Amino acid sequence: MKIALDLFPILLFFAAYKFASIYEATAVLMAATVVQSLLMYRLDGKLATLQKVTLALILVFGTLTLVLHDDRFIKFKPTLLYGCMALGLFVAQYLFKKNFLKTMLGSQVNLPDANWQTLSTAWILYCIFMSALNAYVAHYFSTEDWVNFKIWGYIFPLIFIVGTGFYIAKHVPPAENAANDESVK
C-alpha cells in the first residue's frame, strides 16, 4: 500500500504529461502530492520529514512553474531535493556526529556503528549521484526526455533500496537473525 502511495503522484504526473503538457502535469502532481500527504497522515497520524519537504518543494516549484510558465522549476525540483538530503545527512553525520539513518531505523535494525556510518555515507553518495543525474538530464535533454527519465529512472532508487536491504541483512548481528527466525515460526 505504501509503495502504491509513493508512486501515485509520479504516475499521475506521467499520464497527465502524455495527454496534456508539462504545465497540466505539474498541476496534477501538486494535487496528487497533497492527496498523497493527506492519506499518509491519515494512515500514520503524522507526516515524515521527507514527505513534508517533498510536499513543500513540489508546491513551491510547481507554483513557480505554473505562474512563470517555465518548466525548469519543476525539472530541477528533484535536484534540489536530493541535494538537500545529501547535505542534511552529511551535516548530521560529520558535523553533529549524529547518524540520521540510525536515528530513524535504529529501533528496527540493530547494526554496529561502523555499519551505520557506511550506510550513511552510501546514502550521501547516492543522493549526490541522483541530484547530479537529474540536473544533467533536466539541463541537456528535452522536457519529454526528462519526463521519461522520471518514470523509468525509478530503477535507480529501487536498485539502491534493495542493495541497502541486502547490506543491512548481511550485517545484522547473528543473535538478531536467530530471534527473527524464531518469531516467524
Protein Blocks (a to p, Z undefined) as FASTA:
>chain_A
ZZmmmmmmmmmmmmmmmmmcfklmmmmmmmmmmmmmmmmmmmnopacfklmmmmmmmmmm
mmmmmmnopaklmmmmmmmmmmmmmmmmmmmmmmnopafklmmmmmmpccdfklmmmmmm
mmmmmmmmmmmmmmmmmmmmcfklmmmmmmmmmmmmmmmmmmmmmmmmmmgcfklmmmmm
mmmZZ
